[in-house]
Amino acid sequence: MVETLEQTALSMTKKDIKNAKTIGIRGAQEYPVAKDYKKAGNAGLRVYSCDADCDSCHCATY
Amino acid sequence: MENPLVYEELKSPVTAQLETTYKCTNKCNYCYNSWRGRKNLPKTSLSKEDSMILSKKLVEGELFEVVLTGGEPLLRRDIVYPCAEYLSSNNVDVGLNTNLILLNEKDIKKIKDSGISRVFASLSSSEERLYNEITETKAFRKAVRGIETILKNKLPLGINMVVTKTNKHQVYDVGKFLHEEGVKYFSATPASPCAFMPRELELDREEVIHTLDDLLRIQEDFKMIVDVVEPIPRCITDDSEKYEQFFKRDCAAGKLTIAISPGGKVRPCTHVSEEYGDLINEELSVIWNRMKPWRDGKYVPKECHECAEMSVCSFGCREAAKIESGSYSSLEPWARKPLNENRKKVKIASIPEDTELRVIPNLRFRKEKRGYFVFSPRDHSAIYANEELFRVLSSLYQKGKFRLGDLKKGEEGLGLSNIIKYLNVRGLIE
């Protein structure tokens, strides 16, 4: 049975914030959450996570 | 060369369509069910006992969502409501796909009591004559009464119109009609080639684009949420920016979803006839493993490997490709040619520092090989988070309400701020 987030009580550390990532369902790479989104945005790169532009990507949407 | 479009191997599907019966009140000419029109359909229908066996296996398989469908599921109320109750009480989000013709006030109470979270219905025309012609019924008024009954009782309702040559001129009118009825969500889905539908009913590329234009007008004029519920290849148009919202849907067949026939046979989706196992007598994990070709890149058309938008395209419906060209790995009928440039634009979320935010309530998750799959029953948004991101999400949930402006300055604060913006874009923070 799937669980609900209410059933968790985890706390985050600095290390968690630094290493937080999503995993692309589509393509087996890991996509880091951008650490410097302004720099990435100014450089015209995709911003929030990955080469597939996560706000509309297919890695977990259907 | 390694295929870049191998799907991450999830331990089981995220969602399933459970077909409760082969029977239907309607005989829609566009019906996508792969078994529709087959003369040798099994005569036996799903027993109550087997429906509970299937439901239990879906709970054990840690699926997030099950859609009860058919045929017409309200022909099997004896199965639909007990299954819905069992599934919803085990944290599975349950939807009901129906043509609404049989819906009555008693169903409303049962829908609510059994935990069905939303109803997705079909309406092929707002003209009585055309609706009755397409469905081979005289049931237009019953279908409209069904819509009104659902809305009167404030149940979440989405309406889908399957668009063919027969009703392509009606898309805007149907949207307007539904808006006046009070419907908020409307999808008009160009019928992709499928086994039952005569091929002369299929839309060509121009007609598909015209359908999308009608949807955009409906969105603009009536502020409705508009959508298409099948994958459309991006190369269908030169103006991808205009139609970007309609390219979000991937083909999830065998990657994230399965369909289960009334006999318990498992297929990659409702359109596909190929069966991969018998869920009444086999384990879901065994059947899921047999479906690997659907997620190892085998069915990505070779032409698409040359395309600059390969990483963000659905490639369209694989069953449509097979009907068009005889193979799941061929180009589907609306695809044109590989593109030289990725036209997709970057979007940057902007959240004012003093906006009150929170993690969406009732998020569900399951453990996967490399982290956690997190799913929102509200709008079906989801992410696959590594262990660290999952801890951040859990911790943010416990905070209750928070603001970006309250975060610490420095690298740690910036990192957390970016994660929050990301989770907001992905629909897990509001």
Boltz contact constraints between the chains, C-beta under 6 A:
constraints:
  - contact:
      token1: [A, 1]
      token2: [B, 59]
      max_distance: 6.0
  - contact:
      token1: [A, 1]
      token2: [B, 90]
      max_distance: 6.0
  - contact:
      token1: [A, 1]
      token2: [B, 91]
      max_distance: 6.0
  - contact:
      token1: [A, 2]
      token2: [B, 62]
      max_distance: 6.0
  - contact:
      token1: [A, 2]
      token2: [B, 64]
      max_distance: 6.0
  - contact:
      token1: [A, 2]
      token2: [B, 91]
      max_distance: 6.0
  - contact:
      token1: [A, 2]
      token2: [B, 364]
      max_distance: 6.0
  - contact:
      token1: [A, 2]
      token2: [B, 366]
      max_distance: 6.0
  - contact:
      token1: [A, 3]
      token2: [B, 365]
      max_distance: 6.0
  - contact:
      token1: [A, 4]
      token2: [B, 364]
      max_distance: 6.0
  - contact:
      token1: [A, 5]
      token2: [B, 363]
      max_distance: 6.0
  - contact:
      token1: [A, 5]
      token2: [B, 397]
      max_distance: 6.0
  - contact:
      token1: [A, 8]
      token2: [B, 394]
      max_distance: 6.0
  - contact:
      token1: [A, 10]
      token2: [B, 391]
      max_distance: 6.0
  - contact:
      token1: [A, 10]
      token2: [B, 394]
      max_distance: 6.0
  - contact:
      token1: [A, 10]
      token2: [B, 395]
      max_distance: 6.0
  - contact:
      token1: [A, 11]
      token2: [B, 395]
      max_distance: 6.0
  - contact:
      token1: [A, 12]
      token2: [B, 391]
      max_distance: 6.0
  - contact:
      token1: [A, 12]
      token2: [B, 392]
      max_distance: 6.0
  - contact:
      token1: [A, 12]
      token2: [B, 395]
      max_distance: 6.0
  - contact:
      token1: [A, 14]
      token2: [B, 412]
      max_distance: 6.0
  - contact:
      token1: [A, 16]
      token2: [B, 388]
      max_distance: 6.0
  - contact:
      token1: [A, 16]
      token2: [B, 391]
      max_distance: 6.0
  - contact:
      token1: [A, 16]
      token2: [B, 392]
      max_distance: 6.0
  - contact:
      token1: [A, 17]
      token2: [B, 412]
      max_distance: 6.0
  - contact:
      token1: [A, 17]
      token2: [B, 415]
      max_distance: 6.0
  - contact:
      token1: [A, 17]
      token2: [B, 416]
      max_distance: 6.0
  - contact:
      token1: [A, 19]
      token2: [B, 388]
      max_distance: 6.0
  - contact:
      token1: [A, 20]
      token2: [B, 388]
      max_distance: 6.0
  - contact:
      token1: [A, 20]
      token2: [B, 389]
      max_distance: 6.0
  - contact:
      token1: [A, 20]
      token2: [B, 392]
      max_distance: 6.0
  - contact:
      token1: [A, 20]
      token2: [B, 419]
      max_distance: 6.0
  - contact:
      token1: [A, 21]
      token2: [B, 386]
      max_distance: 6.0
  - contact:
      token1: [A, 21]
      token2: [B, 389]
      max_distance: 6.0
  - contact:
      token1: [A, 22]
      token2: [B, 383]
      max_distance: 6.0
  - contact:
      token1: [A, 22]
      token2: [B, 385]
      max_distance: 6.0
  - contact:
      token1: [A, 23]
      token2: [B, 370]
      max_distance: 6.0
  - contact:
      token1: [A, 23]
      token2: [B, 371]
      max_distance: 6.0
  - contact:
      token1: [A, 23]
      token2: [B, 384]
      max_distance: 6.0
  - contact:
      token1: [A, 25]
      token2: [B, 7]
      max_distance: 6.0
  - contact:
      token1: [A, 25]
      token2: [B, 8]
      max_distance: 6.0
  - contact:
      token1: [A, 25]
      token2: [B, 384]
      max_distance: 6.0
  - contact:
      token1: [A, 26]
      token2: [B, 7]
      max_distance: 6.0
  - contact:
      token1: [A, 27]
      token2: [B, 4]
      max_distance: 6.0
  - contact:
      token1: [A, 28]
      token2: [B, 6]
      max_distance: 6.0
  - contact:
      token1: [A, 28]
      token2: [B, 8]
      max_distance: 6.0
  - contact:
      token1: [A, 33]
      token2: [B, 418]
      max_distance: 6.0
  - contact:
      token1: [A, 33]
      token2: [B, 419]
      max_distance: 6.0
  - contact:
      token1: [A, 33]
      token2: [B, 422]
      max_distance: 6.0
  - contact:
      token1: [A, 34]
      token2: [B, 418]
      max_distance: 6.0
  - contact:
      token1: [A, 37]
      token2: [B, 418]
      max_distance: 6.0
  - contact:
      token1: [A, 41]
      token2: [B, 348]
      max_distance: 6.0
  - contact:
      token1: [A, 46]
      token2: [B, 346]
      max_distance: 6.0
  - contact:
      token1: [A, 47]
      token2: [B, 346]
      max_distance: 6.0
  - contact:
      token1: [A, 47]
      token2: [B, 348]
      max_distance: 6.0
  - contact:
      token1: [A, 48]
      token2: [B, 422]
      max_distance: 6.0
  - contact:
      token1: [A, 48]
      token2: [B, 425]
      max_distance: 6.0
  - contact:
      token1: [A, 52]
      token2: [B, 311]
      max_distance: 6.0
  - contact:
      token1: [A, 52]
      token2: [B, 312]
      max_distance: 6.0
  - contact:
      token1: [A, 53]
      token2: [B, 344]
      max_distance: 6.0
  - contact:
      token1: [A, 55]
      token2: [B, 347]
      max_distance: 6.0
  - contact:
      token1: [A, 55]
      token2: [B, 425]
      max_distance: 6.0
  - contact:
      token1: [A, 56]
      token2: [B, 248]
      max_distance: 6.0
  - contact:
      token1: [A, 58]
      token2: [B, 250]
      max_distance: 6.0
  - contact:
      token1: [A, 60]
      token2: [B, 382]
      max_distance: 6.0
  - contact:
      token1: [A, 60]
      token2: [B, 383]
      max_distance: 6.0
  - contact:
      token1: [A, 60]
      token2: [B, 384]
      max_distance: 6.0
  - contact:
      token1: [A, 62]
      token2: [B, 250]
      max_distance: 6.0
  - contact:
      token1: [A, 62]
      token2: [B, 252]
      max_distance: 6.0
  - contact:
      token1: [A, 62]
      token2: [B, 256]
      max_distance: 6.0
